[in-house]
Amino acid sequence: MTIELTPDPHVADLAERTAAFVRAIVVPEEERFAGVASAGGEPLRQHLQEAAREAGVFAPHVSTEYGGHGLDMRGRALVFEEAGWSLFGPLALNIAAPDEGNMHLLEAVATAEQKEQYLRPLAEGAVRSCFAMTEPAPGAGSDPAALATVATRSRGGWLINGRKWFITGADGAAYTICMARTSGEPGDRGGATMFLIDAGTPGLRIARHIDTLDEAFFGGHCELELEDVFVSDESVLGAVDQGFEYAQVRLAPARLTHCMRWLGIARRSQEIAVTRAAERRMFGSRLGDLGMVQAMIADSEIDIAASRLLILQACAELDQGRSAAQSSSIAKTFVAEAVGRVVDRSLQICGALGVSGDVLLSRYHREVRPFRIYDGPSETHRWAIAKRRLRQSPVSPAAQPIAQPIAQPIAQPIAQPIAQMIAERVNVGE
Ligand SMILES: Cc1cc2nc3c(=O)[nH]c(=O)nc-3n(C[C@H](O)[C@H](O)[C@H](O)COP(=O)(O)OP(=O)(O)OC[C@H]3O[C@@H](n4cnc5c(N)ncnc54)[C@H](O)[C@@H]3O)c2cc1C
């Protein structure tokens, strides 16, 4: 496969303007709040998004019909990396998780009415949203088939009961895209449905904010209780019993966009370390003249360059309408670990300064660690990567699919790229 590495001029221009905007407008706010989004709250989000609109860099991923720039995945790779230079950059451009992934899902799957009601205000930044798949044990996690939240038929709609946790952005979200089981039992690979549940619907309750290592996501990571939550048939996103298939529509691109954003933080960390290495003097030379420091800087350059190319390869496959199942798993696993290594080396080069609050490296160190777990833990991806590779072996029982089909064929026609994505899916959680 040939991958075009030179971006279209309009994409290069948008990436350049995004980089300038983030450095001039966003970074000062990030430094003021030490990267803690909740310290700035909703007024900060609105201020940054207004500034991004004025700078013409808002919503690069959304189609022009919904007010965005309509970038393809390769275009997003460039622009999202520049936005990721600051923890607040994605928030400013309205490309932060989970909203960005939800917009992608809604554009692909929602009905025209649902798009007007849910996608448009989200794309405009008027509201936030969340995506609720994961459950406390023994429910859905790395293995979504363990899904235990149930939706049962009632009064011309559905009654949903269950418990979700680690739901990013739930506090303050206008709605939740919730996965619930509509047929089968926990352990079955089919029978899930996605529901759009408005905030304030009786029975939907935030049980607690989970205290976590990271804290830069708006609305925190919440545990949700769903007790006899009634929703109408119009709240079903896509077709009944096809939720796992639609989840794949969201997950492959969403794990890549996480990679793009975190790559920006890796570059910023390296910049901080290189500046320090060039300035700080010890043992009669600059820190950067010492071989072991040079090795750390070089290894980080290699991690950054390799990450960017792996992301681009998976993006090119998605843009060509392919599933990118293997390439996005490879990119996600490598980038999540590479970004952690880069931030860690940068912190080491800065010495005690690195762990202090005087530079943002300690903040970044805490923020990037969970990425090895969400969007599929590294181990789940490695398992899936190896299974796909083994399936290609001429001596393996190749006819055996790597995971049993999660469900029956999609009930309603969906776009070809989505169908291909589903055909090669594996289970890797949000
Ligand atoms: C910061 C953060 C934000 C999140 N946001 C959301 C959200 O918005 N919405 C949502 O639905 N979920 C969210 N999650 C949940 C996330 O998707 C899950 O944590 C993830 O899918 C793993 O599930 P689990 O935590 O239940 O771990 P488990 O499924 O219990 O797995 C535990 C460990 O088992 C190992 N493991 C897994 N698979 C294999 C394998 N095949 N072989 C060997 N070892 C394996 C891995 O080391 C893994 O870390 C978030 C999580 C975090 C940390």
Ligand as a Chemical Component Dictionary entry (heavy atoms), coordinates in Angstrom:
data_LIG
# 
_chem_comp.id                   LIG 
_chem_comp.type                 NON-POLYMER 
_chem_comp.pdbx_formal_charge   0 
_chem_comp.three_letter_code    LIG 
# 
loop_
_chem_comp_atom.comp_id 
_chem_comp_atom.atom_id 
_chem_comp_atom.alt_atom_id 
_chem_comp_atom.type_symbol 
_chem_comp_atom.charge 
_chem_comp_atom.model_Cartn_x 
_chem_comp_atom.model_Cartn_y 
_chem_comp_atom.model_Cartn_z 
_chem_comp_atom.pdbx_ordinal 
LIG C1  C1  C 0 -8.959  6.899   32.334 1  
LIG C2  C2  C 0 -9.961  5.917   31.793 2  
LIG C3  C3  C 0 -11.040 6.378   31.050 3  
LIG C4  C4  C 0 -11.996 5.486   30.570 4  
LIG N1  N1  N 0 -13.104 5.974   29.896 5  
LIG C5  C5  C 0 -14.072 5.111   29.516 6  
LIG C6  C6  C 0 -15.296 5.597   28.918 7  
LIG O1  O1  O 0 -15.466 6.806   28.697 8  
LIG N2  N2  N 0 -16.263 4.708   28.597 9  
LIG C7  C7  C 0 -16.116 3.365   28.814 10 
LIG O2  O2  O 0 -17.017 2.619   28.500 11 
LIG N3  N3  N 0 -14.977 2.884   29.396 12 
LIG C8  C8  C 0 -13.965 3.717   29.759 13 
LIG N4  N4  N 0 -12.824 3.235   30.371 14 
LIG C9  C9  C 0 -12.721 1.830   30.672 15 
LIG C10 C10 C 0 -11.756 1.072   29.766 16 
LIG O3  O3  O 0 -12.333 0.859   28.525 17 
LIG C11 C11 C 0 -11.431 -0.259  30.461 18 
LIG O4  O4  O 0 -10.673 0.054   31.593 19 
LIG C12 C12 C 0 -10.693 -1.234  29.551 20 
LIG O5  O5  O 0 -11.522 -1.723  28.522 21 
LIG C13 C13 C 0 -10.175 -2.437  30.364 22 
LIG O6  O6  O 0 -11.217 -3.019  31.071 23 
LIG P1  P1  P 0 -11.078 -3.253  32.653 24 
LIG O7  O7  O 0 -10.613 -1.979  33.290 25 
LIG O8  O8  O 0 -12.350 -3.829  33.123 26 
LIG O9  O9  O 0 -9.897  -4.271  32.807 27 
LIG P2  P2  P 0 -10.010 -5.862  32.767 28 
LIG O10 O10 O 0 -10.896 -6.267  31.636 29 
LIG O11 O11 O 0 -10.325 -6.334  34.130 30 
LIG O12 O12 O 0 -8.517  -6.230  32.394 31 
LIG C14 C14 C 0 -7.474  -6.134  33.352 32 
LIG C15 C15 C 0 -6.161  -6.425  32.706 33 
LIG O13 O13 O 0 -6.194  -7.715  32.118 34 
LIG C16 C16 C 0 -5.188  -7.778  31.130 35 
LIG N5  N5  N 0 -5.739  -8.361  29.896 36 
LIG C17 C17 C 0 -6.812  -7.956  29.193 37 
LIG N6  N6  N 0 -6.972  -8.698  28.086 38 
LIG C18 C18 C 0 -5.980  -9.609  28.087 39 
LIG C19 C19 C 0 -5.588  -10.652 27.205 40 
LIG N7  N7  N 0 -6.302  -10.942 26.105 41 
LIG N8  N8  N 0 -4.494  -11.380 27.526 42 
LIG C20 C20 C 0 -3.789  -11.131 28.655 43 
LIG N9  N9  N 0 -4.104  -10.147 29.522 44 
LIG C21 C21 C 0 -5.179  -9.399  29.243 45 
LIG C22 C22 C 0 -4.694  -6.365  30.891 46 
LIG O14 O14 O 0 -3.448  -6.170  31.540 47 
LIG C23 C23 C 0 -5.760  -5.535  31.550 48 
LIG O15 O15 O 0 -5.286  -4.257  31.967 49 
LIG C24 C24 C 0 -11.844 4.113   30.822 50 
LIG C25 C25 C 0 -10.729 3.651   31.549 51 
LIG C26 C26 C 0 -9.809  4.537   32.024 52 
LIG C27 C27 C 0 -8.649  4.010   32.813 53 
# 
loop_
_chem_comp_bond.comp_id 
_chem_comp_bond.atom_id_1 
_chem_comp_bond.atom_id_2 
_chem_comp_bond.value_order 
_chem_comp_bond.pdbx_ordinal 
LIG C1  C2  SING 1  
LIG C2  C3  SING 2  
LIG C2  C26 DOUB 3  
LIG C3  C4  DOUB 4  
LIG C4  N1  SING 5  
LIG C4  C24 SING 6  
LIG N1  C5  DOUB 7  
LIG C5  C6  SING 8  
LIG C5  C8  SING 9  
LIG C6  O1  DOUB 10 
LIG C6  N2  SING 11 
LIG N2  C7  SING 12 
LIG C7  O2  DOUB 13 
LIG C7  N3  SING 14 
LIG N3  C8  DOUB 15 
LIG C8  N4  SING 16 
LIG N4  C9  SING 17 
LIG N4  C24 SING 18 
LIG C9  C10 SING 19 
LIG C10 O3  SING 20 
LIG C10 C11 SING 21 
LIG C11 O4  SING 22 
LIG C11 C12 SING 23 
LIG C12 O5  SING 24 
LIG C12 C13 SING 25 
LIG C13 O6  SING 26 
LIG O6  P1  SING 27 
LIG P1  O7  DOUB 28 
LIG P1  O8  SING 29 
LIG P1  O9  SING 30 
LIG O9  P2  SING 31 
LIG P2  O10 DOUB 32 
LIG P2  O11 SING 33 
LIG P2  O12 SING 34 
LIG O12 C14 SING 35 
LIG C14 C15 SING 36 
LIG C15 O13 SING 37 
LIG C15 C23 SING 38 
LIG O13 C16 SING 39 
LIG C16 N5  SING 40 
LIG C16 C22 SING 41 
LIG N5  C17 SING 42 
LIG N5  C21 SING 43 
LIG C17 N6  DOUB 44 
LIG N6  C18 SING 45 
LIG C18 C19 SING 46 
LIG C18 C21 DOUB 47 
LIG C19 N7  SING 48 
LIG C19 N8  DOUB 49 
LIG N8  C20 SING 50 
LIG C20 N9  DOUB 51 
LIG N9  C21 SING 52 
LIG C22 O14 SING 53 
LIG C22 C23 SING 54 
LIG C23 O15 SING 55 
LIG C24 C25 DOUB 56 
LIG C25 C26 SING 57 
LIG C26 C27 SING 58 
# 
